């Protein structure tokens, strides 16, 4: 620990939580590493809503590390949870997989064609890779390993010994009706899926016709958790259960038995106490009255622990989800997002909003605006005009306590890169030719200068933009449209073509396309726009789009003109 505690002067939410967590850790466990925690269930694709479960404590842990404290960020992989349902949209998985419902996720085969040994490892793998790319430092804990090797044996026996006390706590909530929810409503399919979480929050609490038992064995016959405990002896630890699925029954000695787990509402607070967790956020599915986080605050005391501090986090929505859900059958994952955006942008989306604020991650055209916003923020950071909270969010996105995240050496505008790869269909020589002409005074000499942003933009164009919205440049002039033009329209085209050579750069062509309507109106090329002039400009732009790409809209005209090339522009606009 640092010799002098550093207090935060920043105004962002991460610093405020870090202040609270450091103070709480010094009160509860002075001299020990600060422990923050996340939990993820690999019951299917781990989506962008679940990522908030990781990013919230990661950002706080990273701030604490920056201040010189030792921190452990635990990610509990809930891979010993039961397989609850067959998720939609997973390749090679159909209703025949219902036979595995009730088995531990690590005992379910991986989807067809997977390189991984079981269901849980298959879905953990993509998340592990994404977290590495995002710069998230953590200690992973497999709950299968913890339970099956007897790590929690003393905690299990303690819970069974105090099952009456646990039952009394749970009983306070069983007969209560939850008050009307004031929390936000999911507003799209992505948010609905994120709100559902792993399903653990809705799991039974151990109540049965034979009494209350907070431990559930996995059956020795069929491997499922459809078991009913009928007897338990505290002195001998003998436990008898019967499986309702296959009728298998046995008596085991719980002090030696490792094929089962505590029910969720007991398991979670047990882990808080066992790991000494100081900070852990919770989703809305765990935070309503009578749910696991609230009940856990009382049950944790049975294990001589204290409930962590931490916020309830809000939904993460997806813009562009409707298109994705129809093809993939599920909510996008961090790996999907990292195909179309750099890690810094994805980190920034989580860092700039307080945990209780919902936000959307763009898979549609909105991603271009988000990138513009990010680039403006970077410019403000560079020139010193950035506000403190924005500077803090930028710093958390761009680097961790371990150092700077890999970045694009020359970050050209995302929308420009997307337009270029759209028009060239990813042809590298053509792409380099166009990018080298954007700024002739400082030309791009290699595509490596603009990677990985270029690759992300290309992935977005090829995977997220519908075919009918892609840009196809005409091969031949639209003679019918050209023949129908009046003298004024023909003159505007002539002025544009005449100015191509002297304006052949991104800035130059921007001046040219906006200047032609001004000249046609008898104004200077640098005249301030008027409402009438804006109408004339829009009409001129629509004409150019129709003649070049047979639509009334398209990529920004200066980029489009550069991509098409001067000779081909002359051919297509020759009136």
C-alpha positions as CSV (number, residue, x, y, z in Angstrom):
1,X,0.0,0.0,0.0
2,X,1.2,3.6,-0.6
3,X,2.7,5.3,2.4
4,X,0.5,8.3,1.8
5,X,-3.2,7.7,0.7
6,X,-4.0,9.6,-2.4
7,X,-7.4,11.2,-2.5
8,X,-9.2,11.8,-5.8
9,X,-9.6,15.2,-7.3
10,X,-11.2,13.9,-10.5
11,X,-15.0,14.3,-10.9
12,X,-15.8,11.0,-12.6
13,X,-17.7,8.1,-11.1
14,X,-14.8,5.7,-11.2
15,X,-12.7,7.9,-8.9
16,X,-15.5,8.3,-6.5
17,X,-16.1,4.6,-6.2
18,X,-12.3,4.0,-5.9
19,X,-12.3,6.4,-2.9
20,X,-15.1,4.5,-1.3
21,X,-13.6,1.0,-2.0
22,X,-10.1,2.0,-0.7
23,X,-11.7,3.4,2.5
24,X,-13.9,0.3,3.0
25,X,-10.9,-2.1,2.3
26,X,-8.8,-0.3,4.9
27,X,-11.6,-0.6,7.4
28,X,-12.4,-4.3,6.7
29,X,-9.0,-5.8,5.7
30,X,-6.1,-3.3,6.4
31,X,-2.8,-4.2,4.7
32,X,-4.4,-6.8,2.4
33,X,-5.1,-6.5,-1.4
34,X,-8.3,-4.8,-2.3
35,X,-10.7,-7.4,-3.7
36,X,-13.3,-6.6,-6.4
37,X,-15.4,-9.2,-8.1
38,X,-17.5,-10.1,-11.1
39,X,-19.5,-13.2,-12.0
40,X,-20.2,-14.6,-15.4
41,X,-22.2,-17.6,-16.4
42,X,-21.0,-19.3,-19.7
43,X,-24.5,-20.7,-20.3
44,X,-24.4,-19.3,-23.8
45,X,-22.8,-16.4,-25.7
46,X,-21.6,-13.9,-23.0
47,X,-23.1,-10.6,-24.4
48,X,-22.4,-6.9,-24.1
49,X,-24.9,-6.5,-21.2
50,X,-22.8,-9.0,-19.2
51,X,-19.7,-7.0,-20.0
52,X,-20.9,-4.3,-17.7
53,X,-20.6,-6.8,-14.9
54,X,-16.8,-6.9,-15.7
55,X,-16.1,-3.4,-16.8
56,X,-17.6,-1.7,-13.8
57,X,-15.2,-3.4,-11.3
58,X,-12.4,-3.4,-13.8
59,X,-12.4,0.4,-14.1
60,X,-12.5,0.8,-10.4
61,X,-9.8,-1.7,-9.8
62,X,-7.6,-0.1,-12.5
63,X,-8.0,3.3,-10.8
64,X,-7.0,1.8,-7.5
65,X,-3.9,0.2,-9.1
66,X,-3.0,3.6,-10.6
67,X,-2.9,4.9,-7.1
68,X,-0.3,2.2,-6.1
69,X,-2.5,-0.2,-4.3
70,X,-2.5,-4.0,-4.8
71,X,-5.9,-5.2,-6.2
72,X,-7.4,-8.5,-7.1
73,X,-10.2,-8.5,-9.6
74,X,-11.9,-11.9,-9.4
75,X,-14.0,-13.2,-12.2
76,X,-16.0,-16.2,-11.0
77,X,-16.9,-18.4,-14.0
78,X,-20.2,-19.9,-12.9
79,X,-19.5,-23.0,-14.9
80,X,-20.9,-25.3,-12.3
81,X,-24.3,-23.8,-12.7
82,X,-27.0,-26.0,-14.2
83,X,-27.7,-25.9,-18.0
84,X,-31.0,-24.1,-18.0
85,X,-32.2,-23.9,-21.5
86,X,-31.0,-24.3,-25.1
87,X,-30.0,-20.8,-26.3
88,X,-31.3,-19.6,-29.6
89,X,-28.9,-19.1,-32.5
90,X,-26.0,-21.4,-31.4
91,X,-24.7,-23.3,-34.4
92,X,-25.3,-27.0,-34.3
93,X,-27.6,-26.9,-31.2
94,X,-31.2,-27.8,-31.5
95,X,-34.0,-29.1,-29.2
96,X,-32.3,-32.4,-28.8
97,X,-29.9,-30.6,-26.5
98,X,-32.8,-30.4,-24.0
99,X,-31.6,-33.8,-22.7
100,X,-28.7,-31.9,-21.0
101,X,-30.9,-29.5,-19.0
102,X,-30.0,-29.8,-15.3
103,X,-26.4,-30.9,-15.8
104,X,-23.4,-28.7,-14.9
105,X,-22.3,-26.5,-17.8
106,X,-18.9,-28.2,-17.7
107,X,-20.6,-31.6,-18.2
108,X,-22.5,-30.5,-21.3
109,X,-20.8,-31.2,-24.7
110,X,-19.5,-28.2,-26.6
111,X,-21.6,-27.1,-29.6
112,X,-20.9,-29.1,-32.8
113,X,-17.5,-28.3,-34.3
114,X,-16.1,-26.6,-31.3
115,X,-12.4,-27.1,-30.4
116,X,-13.3,-26.9,-26.6
117,X,-14.0,-29.9,-24.3
118,X,-17.4,-28.7,-23.0
119,X,-20.1,-26.1,-23.2
120,X,-18.7,-23.8,-20.5
121,X,-15.1,-23.7,-22.0
122,X,-16.5,-23.0,-25.4
123,X,-18.3,-19.9,-24.3
124,X,-15.6,-18.8,-21.9
125,X,-13.0,-18.8,-24.6
126,X,-14.5,-15.9,-26.7
127,X,-14.9,-13.8,-23.6
128,X,-11.3,-14.5,-22.3
129,X,-10.0,-13.4,-25.7
130,X,-12.1,-10.2,-25.7
131,X,-11.1,-9.3,-22.1
132,X,-7.4,-9.7,-23.1
133,X,-8.0,-7.3,-26.0
134,X,-9.7,-4.9,-23.7
135,X,-6.8,-4.8,-21.3
136,X,-8.8,-6.3,-18.4
137,X,-6.5,-7.8,-15.8
138,X,-8.2,-10.4,-13.5
139,X,-8.0,-13.7,-11.6
140,X,-10.3,-16.3,-13.1
141,X,-12.0,-18.8,-10.8
142,X,-13.8,-21.9,-12.1
143,X,-16.6,-22.7,-9.8
144,X,-16.6,-26.3,-11.1
145,X,-13.0,-26.6,-9.9
146,X,-13.8,-24.9,-6.6
147,X,-16.6,-27.3,-5.8
148,X,-15.3,-30.6,-7.3
149,X,-11.9,-30.3,-5.5
150,X,-13.5,-29.6,-2.1
151,X,-12.3,-26.0,-1.8
152,X,-15.7,-25.0,-0.4
153,X,-16.2,-28.1,1.8
154,X,-16.1,-26.3,5.1
155,X,-18.5,-23.6,3.7
156,X,-20.9,-26.2,2.5
157,X,-20.9,-28.0,5.8
158,X,-21.4,-24.7,7.6
159,X,-24.4,-23.8,5.5
160,X,-26.0,-27.2,6.1
161,X,-25.4,-26.8,9.8
162,X,-27.0,-23.4,9.8
163,X,-29.8,-24.3,7.3
164,X,-32.5,-23.3,9.8
165,X,-31.0,-19.8,10.1
166,X,-30.8,-19.4,6.3
167,X,-34.3,-20.7,5.9
168,X,-35.5,-18.1,8.4
169,X,-33.9,-15.3,6.4
170,X,-35.4,-16.5,3.2
171,X,-38.8,-17.0,4.8
172,X,-39.0,-13.2,5.4
173,X,-39.2,-12.8,1.6
174,X,-41.1,-15.8,0.4
175,X,-44.5,-14.5,1.5
176,X,-43.8,-10.8,0.6
177,X,-45.1,-9.4,-2.7
178,X,-42.5,-7.4,-4.4
179,X,-43.6,-3.8,-4.8
180,X,-44.3,-2.4,-8.2
181,X,-41.1,-2.0,-10.1
182,X,-39.8,1.6,-10.6
183,X,-36.8,0.4,-12.5
184,X,-36.4,1.1,-16.2
185,X,-38.1,-1.1,-18.7
186,X,-36.0,-2.9,-21.4
187,X,-36.7,-1.0,-24.6
188,X,-35.4,-3.5,-27.2
189,X,-34.5,-7.1,-27.6
190,X,-30.9,-6.6,-26.6
191,X,-31.9,-5.0,-23.3
192,X,-34.4,-7.7,-22.6
193,X,-31.8,-10.3,-23.0
194,X,-29.3,-8.4,-20.8
195,X,-32.0,-8.0,-18.1
196,X,-32.6,-11.7,-18.0
197,X,-29.0,-12.4,-17.1
198,X,-27.8,-16.0,-16.5
199,X,-31.1,-17.0,-15.0
200,X,-29.4,-17.7,-11.6
201,X,-31.4,-15.0,-9.9
202,X,-34.6,-16.9,-10.5
203,X,-33.2,-20.3,-9.3
204,X,-35.0,-22.1,-6.4
205,X,-33.7,-21.3,-2.9
206,X,-33.5,-24.9,-1.6
207,X,-37.0,-25.2,-0.2
208,X,-38.6,-28.6,-0.7
209,X,-41.3,-30.9,0.6
210,X,-38.8,-32.7,2.8
211,X,-37.5,-29.5,4.5
212,X,-35.0,-26.8,3.7
213,X,-31.6,-27.8,2.4
214,X,-29.3,-25.2,0.9
215,X,-27.2,-27.8,-1.0
216,X,-28.2,-29.5,-4.2
217,X,-26.3,-32.7,-5.3
218,X,-25.9,-33.5,-9.0
219,X,-27.3,-37.0,-9.5
220,X,-24.9,-39.9,-9.5
221,X,-27.1,-41.7,-12.1
222,X,-28.0,-39.1,-14.8
223,X,-25.8,-36.2,-13.7
224,X,-28.6,-33.7,-13.4
225,X,-29.6,-31.5,-10.4
226,X,-33.2,-32.7,-10.4
227,X,-32.6,-34.1,-7.0
228,X,-34.5,-33.9,-3.7
229,X,-32.6,-34.1,-0.4
230,X,-34.6,-36.2,2.1
231,X,-32.3,-36.4,5.1
232,X,-29.1,-35.0,6.5
233,X,-27.3,-35.8,9.7
234,X,-25.2,-32.9,11.1
235,X,-22.9,-35.2,13.1
236,X,-22.0,-37.8,10.5
237,X,-22.7,-35.4,7.5
238,X,-24.7,-38.2,5.8
239,X,-27.0,-36.9,3.2
240,X,-29.7,-38.8,1.3
241,X,-31.1,-37.7,-2.0
242,X,-33.3,-39.1,-4.7
243,X,-33.4,-38.0,-8.4
244,X,-36.8,-37.1,-9.7
245,X,-35.5,-37.5,-13.3
246,X,-34.1,-41.1,-13.2
247,X,-35.2,-42.3,-9.7
248,X,-31.5,-42.9,-8.6
249,X,-31.0,-42.6,-4.9
250,X,-28.0,-42.7,-2.6
251,X,-26.7,-41.7,0.8
252,X,-23.3,-39.9,0.8
253,X,-21.0,-38.4,3.4
254,X,-21.0,-34.7,2.6
255,X,-17.6,-34.3,4.3
256,X,-16.2,-36.3,1.4
257,X,-18.7,-35.6,-1.4
258,X,-17.9,-33.0,-4.1
259,X,-20.6,-33.5,-6.7
260,X,-23.0,-30.7,-5.9
261,X,-23.2,-27.0,-5.0
262,X,-25.0,-24.5,-2.7
263,X,-28.1,-23.0,-4.1
264,X,-27.5,-19.6,-5.7
265,X,-28.9,-17.4,-3.0
266,X,-26.5,-19.0,-0.5
267,X,-23.6,-19.6,-2.9
268,X,-23.1,-16.0,-3.8
269,X,-22.9,-14.6,-0.2
270,X,-20.7,-17.6,0.8
271,X,-18.2,-16.5,-1.9
272,X,-18.3,-12.8,-0.7
273,X,-17.2,-14.0,2.7
274,X,-14.7,-16.6,1.4
275,X,-13.0,-14.2,-0.9
276,X,-13.3,-11.1,1.2
277,X,-15.0,-9.1,-1.6
278,X,-15.1,-5.4,-1.0
279,X,-16.8,-4.2,-4.3
280,X,-19.1,-6.0,-6.6
281,X,-21.9,-4.5,-8.8
282,X,-25.1,-6.3,-9.5
283,X,-27.6,-6.3,-12.4
284,X,-31.2,-5.5,-12.1
285,X,-32.1,-9.2,-12.1
286,X,-30.2,-9.6,-8.8
287,X,-31.3,-6.3,-7.2
288,X,-35.1,-6.3,-6.9
289,X,-36.7,-6.8,-3.5
290,X,-36.2,-10.3,-2.1
291,X,-33.7,-11.2,-4.8
292,X,-30.2,-12.6,-4.4
293,X,-28.3,-9.4,-3.7
294,X,-30.7,-8.2,-1.0
295,X,-31.1,-11.6,0.7
296,X,-27.4,-12.2,0.4
297,X,-26.7,-9.1,2.5
298,X,-28.2,-11.0,5.5
299,X,-27.0,-14.6,4.6
300,X,-23.4,-13.4,4.3
301,X,-23.4,-12.8,8.1
302,X,-23.9,-16.5,8.7
303,X,-20.5,-17.0,7.0
304,X,-19.0,-14.2,9.2
305,X,-18.7,-11.9,6.1
306,X,-20.0,-8.5,5.0
307,X,-21.9,-7.7,1.9
308,X,-19.7,-5.9,-0.7
309,X,-20.5,-2.3,-1.6
310,X,-21.4,-1.7,-5.3
311,X,-24.0,-0.2,-7.6
312,X,-26.9,-1.7,-9.4
313,X,-26.0,-1.4,-13.1
314,X,-28.4,-0.5,-15.9
315,X,-29.1,-2.1,-19.2
316,X,-26.8,-2.0,-22.2
317,X,-28.8,-1.7,-25.4
318,X,-27.8,-2.3,-29.0
319,X,-28.6,0.0,-31.9
320,X,-28.9,-2.1,-35.1
321,X,-30.0,-5.1,-33.1
322,X,-33.1,-6.0,-35.1
323,X,-30.9,-6.9,-38.1
324,X,-28.4,-8.8,-36.1
325,X,-31.0,-10.9,-34.1
326,X,-32.6,-12.2,-37.3
327,X,-29.3,-13.6,-38.5
328,X,-27.6,-14.6,-35.3
329,X,-30.5,-15.4,-33.0
330,X,-28.9,-13.6,-30.0
331,X,-27.4,-10.5,-28.6
332,X,-24.0,-9.4,-29.8
333,X,-21.0,-10.3,-27.7
334,X,-17.8,-8.3,-26.8
335,X,-16.1,-10.3,-29.6
336,X,-18.7,-9.1,-32.1
337,X,-18.2,-5.4,-31.0
338,X,-14.4,-5.7,-31.2
339,X,-14.7,-6.8,-34.8
340,X,-16.1,-3.4,-35.7
341,X,-14.5,-1.1,-33.1
342,X,-11.2,-0.6,-31.4
343,X,-10.9,-1.6,-27.8
344,X,-10.5,2.1,-26.7
345,X,-13.9,3.0,-28.1
346,X,-15.7,0.0,-26.4
347,X,-13.9,0.8,-23.1
348,X,-15.0,4.5,-23.4
349,X,-18.7,3.6,-23.9
350,X,-18.6,1.9,-20.4
351,X,-16.3,4.4,-18.8
352,X,-18.2,7.6,-19.7
353,X,-21.6,6.5,-18.2
354,X,-22.3,5.9,-14.6
355,X,-23.3,2.3,-13.9
356,X,-26.9,3.3,-13.3
357,X,-27.2,5.0,-16.7
358,X,-28.2,2.9,-19.6
359,X,-26.6,3.3,-23.0
360,X,-26.5,1.8,-26.4
361,X,-23.7,0.2,-28.4
362,X,-23.9,0.9,-32.1
363,X,-23.8,-1.7,-34.8
364,X,-25.6,0.5,-37.3
365,X,-24.7,3.9,-38.9
366,X,-24.5,5.4,-35.4
367,X,-21.0,3.9,-35.0
368,X,-19.7,6.6,-37.4
369,X,-21.0,9.4,-35.1
370,X,-19.6,7.7,-32.0
371,X,-16.2,7.5,-33.7
372,X,-16.4,11.2,-34.7
373,X,-17.2,12.0,-31.0
374,X,-14.2,10.0,-29.9
375,X,-11.9,11.7,-32.3
376,X,-13.1,15.1,-31.2
377,X,-12.4,14.1,-27.6
378,X,-8.9,12.9,-28.6
379,X,-8.3,16.3,-30.2
380,X,-9.5,18.2,-27.1
381,X,-7.2,16.0,-24.9
382,X,-4.3,16.8,-27.2
383,X,-4.9,20.6,-27.2
384,X,-5.7,20.8,-23.5
385,X,-9.3,22.1,-23.9
386,X,-10.9,18.9,-22.5
387,X,-13.1,19.0,-19.4
388,X,-11.8,17.0,-16.3
389,X,-14.5,14.3,-16.3
390,X,-14.1,13.8,-20.1
391,X,-10.3,13.6,-19.7
392,X,-10.7,10.9,-17.0
393,X,-13.1,8.9,-19.2
394,X,-10.6,9.2,-22.1
395,X,-7.7,8.1,-20.0
396,X,-9.6,5.1,-18.7
397,X,-10.4,4.1,-22.3
398,X,-7.0,4.7,-23.8
399,X,-4.8,3.0,-21.2
400,X,-4.8,0.9,-18.1
401,X,-2.5,1.0,-15.1
402,X,-0.3,-1.4,-17.0
403,X,0.1,1.0,-19.9
404,X,-1.3,2.3,-23.2
405,X,-3.5,0.0,-25.3
406,X,-2.3,-0.7,-28.8
407,X,-3.7,2.0,-31.1
408,X,-4.0,3.0,-34.8
409,X,-0.9,5.1,-35.7
410,X,-2.8,7.4,-38.0
411,X,-6.5,7.4,-36.9
412,X,-8.3,8.7,-40.0
413,X,-12.0,9.3,-39.6
414,X,-13.9,6.0,-39.3
415,X,-16.6,7.1,-41.7
416,X,-13.9,8.0,-44.4
417,X,-12.3,4.5,-44.0
418,X,-15.7,2.8,-44.1
419,X,-16.7,4.8,-47.3
420,X,-13.4,3.9,-49.0
421,X,-13.6,0.1,-48.3
422,X,-17.2,0.2,-49.2
423,X,-16.5,1.7,-52.7
424,X,-13.3,-0.4,-53.3
425,X,-14.9,-3.6,-51.9
426,X,-11.7,-3.9,-49.8
427,X,-9.3,-3.9,-52.7
428,X,-6.0,-3.0,-51.0
429,X,-4.2,-1.3,-53.9
430,X,-7.3,0.9,-54.6
431,X,-7.8,1.6,-50.9
432,X,-4.1,2.8,-50.6
433,X,-4.4,4.9,-53.7
434,X,-7.4,6.7,-52.3
435,X,-6.1,7.2,-48.8
436,X,-2.8,8.5,-50.2
437,X,-4.8,11.2,-52.0
438,X,-6.8,12.4,-49.0
439,X,-4.0,14.7,-47.9
440,X,-1.3,15.0,-50.7
441,X,0.9,17.1,-48.4
442,X,1.1,14.2,-45.9
443,X,0.1,11.0,-47.8
444,X,-0.7,7.6,-46.3
445,X,2.2,5.4,-47.6
446,X,1.1,2.1,-46.1
447,X,-2.2,0.6,-45.0
448,X,-0.5,-0.5,-41.8
449,X,-0.5,3.2,-40.7
450,X,-4.3,3.2,-40.6
451,X,-4.7,-0.3,-39.0
452,X,-6.4,-1.7,-37.0
453,X,-9.1,1.0,-37.5
454,X,-9.2,0.3,-41.2
455,X,-9.9,-3.4,-40.5
456,X,-12.7,-2.6,-38.1
457,X,-14.3,-0.3,-40.6
458,X,-14.1,-2.9,-43.3
459,X,-15.6,-5.5,-40.9
460,X,-18.5,-3.1,-40.2
461,X,-19.2,-2.6,-43.9
462,X,-19.1,-6.3,-44.8
463,X,-21.0,-7.6,-41.8
464,X,-23.4,-4.9,-40.6
465,X,-24.3,-2.8,-43.7
466,X,-27.1,-4.5,-45.7
467,X,-26.4,-5.2,-49.3
468,X,-29.0,-2.7,-50.5
469,X,-27.1,0.1,-48.6
470,X,-23.7,-0.7,-50.0
471,X,-22.2,1.7,-52.6
472,X,-22.0,0.6,-56.2
473,X,-20.4,3.1,-58.5
474,X,-22.0,3.2,-62.0
475,X,-19.9,1.6,-64.8
476,X,-21.5,3.8,-67.5
477,X,-23.0,7.3,-67.6
478,X,-26.8,7.6,-66.9
479,X,-27.4,9.0,-70.4
480,X,-31.2,9.4,-69.8
481,X,-30.7,11.5,-66.7
482,X,-27.9,13.5,-68.3
483,X,-30.0,14.2,-71.4
484,X,-32.9,15.5,-69.2
485,X,-30.8,18.2,-67.5
486,X,-31.4,21.9,-67.9
487,X,-28.6,24.4,-68.7
488,X,-28.1,25.4,-65.1
489,X,-27.6,21.7,-64.0
490,X,-25.2,21.1,-66.9
491,X,-23.2,24.2,-66.0
492,X,-22.9,23.1,-62.4
493,X,-21.5,19.8,-63.6
494,X,-19.0,21.5,-65.9
495,X,-17.8,23.7,-63.0
496,X,-17.3,20.6,-60.8
497,X,-15.4,18.7,-63.5
498,X,-13.3,21.7,-64.4
499,X,-12.2,22.1,-60.8
500,X,-11.2,18.5,-60.1
501,X,-7.5,18.7,-60.8
502,X,-6.9,21.9,-58.8
503,X,-8.9,20.6,-55.8
504,X,-7.8,16.9,-55.7
505,X,-7.6,16.3,-52.0
506,X,-10.2,15.7,-49.3
507,X,-10.3,19.4,-48.2
508,X,-10.1,20.7,-51.7
509,X,-13.0,18.6,-53.0
510,X,-15.0,19.6,-49.9
511,X,-14.5,23.3,-50.9
512,X,-15.3,22.4,-54.5
513,X,-18.6,20.5,-54.0
514,X,-19.9,23.1,-51.6
515,X,-18.6,26.0,-53.7
516,X,-20.2,25.1,-57.1
517,X,-23.8,26.0,-56.0
518,X,-22.4,29.3,-54.5
519,X,-20.8,30.3,-57.8
520,X,-24.0,29.3,-59.6
521,X,-25.9,31.7,-57.3
522,X,-23.4,34.5,-58.2
523,X,-21.6,34.3,-54.8
524,X,-18.0,33.8,-53.9
525,X,-16.9,30.2,-53.3
526,X,-16.3,31.0,-49.6
527,X,-19.6,32.8,-49.0
528,X,-21.6,32.0,-45.9
529,X,-24.5,29.6,-46.6
530,X,-28.0,30.9,-46.6
531,X,-31.2,28.8,-46.3
532,X,-31.7,29.2,-50.1
533,X,-28.1,28.2,-50.7
534,X,-28.5,25.1,-48.6
535,X,-31.5,24.0,-50.6
536,X,-29.4,24.5,-53.8
537,X,-26.5,22.5,-52.4
538,X,-28.8,19.6,-51.3
539,X,-30.2,19.5,-54.9
540,X,-26.8,19.5,-56.4
541,X,-25.5,16.8,-54.1
542,X,-28.6,14.6,-54.9
543,X,-27.8,15.0,-58.6
544,X,-24.2,14.0,-58.2
545,X,-25.2,10.9,-56.1
546,X,-27.7,9.8,-58.8
547,X,-25.1,10.2,-61.6
548,X,-22.4,8.4,-59.6
549,X,-24.1,5.7,-57.6
550,X,-27.8,5.7,-58.8
551,X,-29.1,6.8,-55.4
552,X,-29.9,10.2,-53.8
553,X,-27.5,9.6,-50.9
554,X,-24.3,7.9,-50.3
555,X,-20.8,8.3,-48.7
556,X,-19.6,11.9,-48.2
557,X,-19.1,13.4,-51.7
558,X,-15.5,14.4,-51.3
559,X,-14.6,10.9,-50.2
560,X,-16.7,9.4,-53.0
561,X,-15.1,11.5,-55.7
562,X,-11.6,10.6,-54.5
563,X,-12.6,6.9,-54.5
564,X,-14.1,7.0,-57.9
565,X,-11.1,8.8,-59.4
566,X,-11.0,11.9,-61.6
567,X,-11.1,10.2,-64.9
568,X,-14.1,8.1,-64.0
569,X,-15.9,11.1,-62.5
570,X,-15.4,13.0,-65.7
571,X,-16.8,10.1,-67.7
572,X,-19.9,9.7,-65.5
573,X,-20.7,13.5,-65.3
574,X,-20.0,14.3,-69.0
575,X,-23.3,16.1,-69.9
